[in-house]
Amino acid sequence: MKRPDKDHYYLDIAAAVARRSTCLRRHFGAIIVQADQIISTG
């Protein structure tokens, strides 16, 4: 299995955050990354 690059890794995390959204109208996920460390998700 090939290791995913960082961009795809972060996009997968944002997609997981979106799936956990409690909003009934829209499901968005976002992460803030600085120096290859996740600072925040939401």
Secondary structure, DSSP 8 states (H G I E B T S, - for coil): -----HHHHHHHHHHHHHHT---SS-----EEEETTEEEEE-
